[in-house]
Amino acid sequence: MTENSILLIDDEKVLLETVSDDLKESGYKVTTAESGQEGLRSFEKLQHDLVIIDLKMEGMGGLEVSREIKKLNPETPVMILTGYGSMETAIEALRLDLDDYVLKPVNRDDLFEKITLCLEKKNNSHPSNPKPTFAQKLKLDEAGLTRREKEVVQLVAKGYNDNEIAKMLVISSFTVKFHLKRIFKKLGIHKRVELIVSLGK
């Protein structure tokens, strides 16, 4: 049994109840909220170990609530769970240093794996997914990467696979693979892992 507490914020009541029940059965302490405002009030009181939040809700949206939660406690992992992924919201999630961006529908096992990784990251107190530093961004500029290629690099650095990146950027997985081939050539590397390692240095 785990002692970790999770705040689940979603205005889709059926999903809220389903995911909440699954989490409780796995031993998590779960608090639910049907709006961003309600969720934020709950977090202010209880300071949960992980927040999972829907992107699009009436009133305060997921990104706005995430921004406020990070102000209250920057160390709290925040996971976006949405059926409305887009390049703009994915990049904004990166800017806010959110911990995961998951597209609905999501497989239960995949969701629980991502939850475990987020909580391990918090408990270990060090980031498991590297993000480009200013110096690394300069290196990417010098390599002549296009804006879209830099967006792909950012998402690869966060650990997303080709299909997830394709959905976030609203392109095909074939196009993602094409961008990666060009990125590898420009940076003089041959594998995805080399790209992740180079961004983690």
C-alpha positions in Angstrom: 0.0 0.0 0.0 1.2 3.5 -0.8 0.8 6.6 1.3 1.0 9.0 -1.7 -1.9 11.4 -2.1 -3.3 12.3 -5.6 -5.5 15.2 -6.5 -7.6 14.4 -9.6 -9.2 17.4 -11.3 -11.6 16.8 -14.2 -15.1 18.2 -15.1 -15.9 14.8 -16.8 -17.6 13.1 -13.9 -17.6 9.6 -15.3 -13.8 9.7 -15.9 -13.3 11.3 -12.6 -15.0 8.5 -10.8 -13.5 5.7 -12.8 -9.9 6.9 -12.5 -10.4 7.7 -8.8 -11.8 4.3 -8.0 -8.8 2.6 -9.8 -6.3 4.7 -7.9 -8.0 4.0 -4.5 -8.0 0.3 -5.2 -4.2 0.6 -5.8 -3.8 2.2 -2.4 -3.5 5.9 -3.3 -5.2 8.5 -1.2 -7.4 10.4 -3.8 -9.1 13.7 -3.7 -11.3 14.7 -6.6 -12.4 18.1 -7.9 -14.8 18.9 -10.7 -13.4 22.3 -11.5 -10.1 24.1 -11.6 -11.1 26.5 -8.8 -12.2 23.6 -6.5 -9.0 21.7 -7.3 -6.8 24.7 -6.4 -8.6 25.2 -3.1 -8.1 21.6 -2.3 -4.4 21.7 -3.1 -3.9 24.9 -1.0 -5.2 22.9 2.0 -3.8 19.4 1.5 -0.6 19.9 -0.7 -1.0 16.5 -2.5 1.9 14.5 -3.7 0.7 14.5 -7.4 -1.9 16.5 -9.3 -3.6 15.0 -12.4 -5.6 17.7 -14.2 -7.8 17.9 -17.3 -6.7 20.5 -19.9 -10.0 22.0 -20.9 -12.5 22.9 -18.2 -15.0 25.7 -17.7 -13.5 28.6 -15.7 -9.9 27.9 -14.9 -8.3 25.6 -17.5 -5.7 23.0 -16.7 -2.7 25.1 -17.6 -3.9 28.0 -15.5 -4.4 25.8 -12.5 -1.1 24.1 -13.1 0.7 27.4 -13.1 -0.9 28.3 -9.7 0.0 24.9 -8.2 3.6 25.3 -9.3 3.7 28.7 -7.6 2.4 27.2 -4.4 4.8 24.2 -4.5 7.3 23.9 -7.5 8.3 20.4 -6.4 4.7 19.0 -6.8 4.5 16.8 -10.0 1.6 17.9 -12.3 0.3 15.7 -15.0 -2.0 17.0 -17.8 -4.6 14.4 -18.9 -6.5 15.6 -22.0 -8.4 14.6 -25.1 -7.5 17.9 -26.8 -3.8 17.8 -27.3 -2.1 20.4 -29.5 1.3 21.7 -30.2 0.6 25.0 -28.3 -0.6 23.4 -25.1 2.2 20.8 -25.2 4.9 23.5 -25.5 3.2 25.6 -22.8 3.3 22.5 -20.5 7.0 22.3 -21.2 7.5 25.9 -20.3 5.6 25.4 -17.0 7.9 22.4 -16.3 5.0 20.1 -15.9 5.8 16.4 -15.5 3.7 14.7 -18.1 1.2 15.4 -20.8 -1.1 12.4 -21.4 -3.6 12.1 -24.2 -7.0 10.5 -23.7 -8.0 7.7 -24.0 -5.1 6.3 -22.1 -4.4 2.6 -21.2 -4.8 2.0 -17.5 -1.4 0.3 -17.2 0.3 3.2 -19.1 -1.4 5.7 -16.8 -0.3 4.0 -13.7 3.2 3.6 -15.0 3.4 7.4 -15.6 2.0 8.1 -12.2 4.6 5.9 -10.6 7.4 7.7 -12.5 6.1 11.1 -11.5 6.0 10.1 -7.8 9.4 8.5 -8.0 10.7 11.7 -9.5 9.3 13.7 -6.6 10.6 11.3 -4.0 14.0 11.2 -5.5 14.1 15.0 -5.7 15.8 15.1 -9.1 14.5 15.3 -12.6 14.4 12.1 -14.6 13.5 13.8 -17.9 16.1 16.3 -19.1 15.2 19.6 -20.7 17.5 21.7 -22.9 19.4 24.3 -21.0 20.3 27.7 -22.6 23.7 26.4 -23.7 22.1 23.3 -25.2 19.5 25.5 -27.0 22.4 27.5 -28.4 23.9 24.3 -29.7 20.6 23.4 -31.4 20.5 26.9 -33.0 24.1 26.4 -34.3 23.1 23.1 -35.8 20.6 24.9 -37.9 17.5 23.2 -36.5 14.1 24.5 -37.7 11.4 25.6 -35.3 9.5 22.4 -35.7 12.7 20.3 -35.3 13.4 22.1 -32.0 9.8 21.3 -30.9 10.4 17.6 -31.6 13.7 17.7 -29.7 11.9 19.3 -26.7 9.3 16.5 -26.6 11.9 13.8 -27.1 13.8 15.2 -24.2 10.7 14.8 -22.0 10.5 11.1 -23.0 7.6 11.1 -25.4 7.5 8.5 -28.1 6.9 9.1 -31.8 3.1 8.5 -31.7 2.7 10.8 -28.7 4.8 13.6 -30.3 2.7 13.2 -33.5 -0.6 13.8 -31.6 0.8 16.8 -29.7 2.2 18.5 -32.8 -0.8 17.4 -35.0 1.4 15.6 -37.5 1.8 12.0 -38.6 4.3 9.6 -36.8 6.0 9.3 -40.2 6.6 13.0 -40.2 8.1 12.8 -36.7 10.5 10.0 -37.9 11.4 12.2 -40.8 12.2 15.2 -38.5 14.3 12.9 -36.2 16.4 11.7 -39.2 17.1 15.3 -40.1 17.9 16.2 -36.5 20.3 13.2 -36.1 22.1 14.2 -39.3 22.4 17.9 -38.3 23.7 17.0 -34.8 26.0 14.2 -36.0 24.3 11.5 -34.0 22.6 8.2 -34.9 20.2 7.2 -32.2 17.4 8.7 -30.1 19.2 7.8 -26.9 22.2 9.8 -28.0 19.9 12.8 -28.4 18.5 12.4 -24.9 21.9 11.9 -23.3 23.3 14.9 -25.1 20.5 17.1 -23.8 21.0 15.8 -20.3 24.7 16.8 -20.1 
